[in-house]
């Protein structure tokens, strides 16, 4: 529905326009730089008349597209620009997908890489360096594996389509039927791994628990990705698109609520309040045992990562069962993160 100020609004026309958008399957990106695109000569009437409406295929191809309203010069309309070029906010955070654990040879590669790591220094620094080094190795291995599997997927899917076309003209032989069954299994497994990644990317519980691989499902994911993306920010009345300015503004805004407002807080003196014994107080600050940490980690869901390193709990559990040394390092590092 168009946004207006000091302008007449016709509900019937808005309903017809919205029905057209819905029936055509069109989507609109969030516009930055301004709320309105038209302003009357006297400056009293403002409306959002100009906009970009794209099909679902366009949004699936470029979900991070941004729309910006430029400054108005001589015209009474603000020009708007649509760009598919992403702003560079730095390195993309690493995220481990559960489907990688099912790739043939992935766990063997991780074990081999971790076994070849050598570092002399504090344990917490060694683990940090090791995880960073492991992430680099995993990303390179996954990139090569995805390129190989995607190429093989295209070849096998084309061959499956050729067999289906051939089956329309004549009956397939025994070897051809066996080949077709193998191709179907490969294509189904490849698409199952894709769907695992899609469910893990989603932030909603209903999608994680299971959902139909429908166009609506992908539309919701792409819409959320487009709506949650920060393409610009209004800073002191100026629309800023510089990633450094945006990150500094976010940091200043969110750091204020966590600052200590008082330099010296008054002591709490309550002589009649119940207190715990000295042994109970020592128990509260006692170090966590390995059993307690392991039980806490093993009770967590596997899709989410406890920290910014991107390694989720499923990877931690799988690697912990495979080699105890990595588990002990993980347990030591995640003591303060989990409990």
Phi, psi and omega in degrees: 000129182298142177268137184222161172218127181057034180231156178287141180239126180253105182300326182294314179295322178295322179294319178295318180294317179295324178294323177296317179297317182292316182291329179277352180067041183262154179230157181234135176277153175293137182259133176250170179092341180175159180270331186236154179247347180234140175221134182288170183298322180278355177079010182268322184261127178231141181212152172261092184261323184267136181199164175253125173245124185238159178280169182295325179297324178293317181291326177292326181282322181229074182289341182262019178296147179237149178239129184233131174271119183276170179291147180270133179256263183268339182277161175272003177246141173273124177293144178241145183233137177248127181228141177259003179280123183279146174286143182272100177263018180101195182293140175288129181301141179288141178216125181268128180261143182297334180295333179297328181294342180263358176291135177299126177088357183293310182295322178298320180294318179298315178300318181294318180292315181296326180291336181267001182280133179228129180207138177243119182163189179300151184296317182294324177288323179297318180293319179299313179295322182294317179294319179296318178293321179294321179298318179298317180294317182295317181297321178293319180292318180294320179299316179292319181292319178295320177298319179291315183291324179294320177295318178292325178296318178296320179294314182291324178292323176294320178295322177296319177295324179293321178293322177296321178292322179293326180292342178286337182261329182206169177283140180280147178283177182297314179296322179292322177294320178294318177297320180296320178296318178295320178295318179297319179296318180295314180296319180295319179294320179295318179289331177294319177294323176298317181293327175300317179295320180296317179295323181290329177291332182288147181257004182257144184293325182293332178281327180289319182292337179140134181207154176295141178282067188258166177294326178296320180299312179292328178296318179296317180296314180294323178294318177296320178297320179290319183288326183276348181285136178263103179269343180188171183211139178275112182241114180054041178080005181241133179280113183256132176243000178290121182303325180294318179294320180296316181293320178294321178295316177298318182297316179295322182292313185277345178278337181297316181296342183260003177278148179285117182286336183244134177288321181228115178272143179290147177287146178270117180246107179228087185294335185262005183278147178290138180236160179269163181283169180294323178293322177293324178293320178294327179293328180292329182256009179289147179298147177288141177279161179298326179293318179295318181294316181296317179297323179293317181291319182290342178273354181275153176292157188267351187276338187254153180260137181284348181212180183285359181286344174091352179277116183276175185292330180295321177294320180297316180294316182296317179289328179295323178288332184279321180211126188290330183297318179294322180299316181297322178293317177298316181298319179295318183287326186268007181303310182281340181281322188268318187252000000 
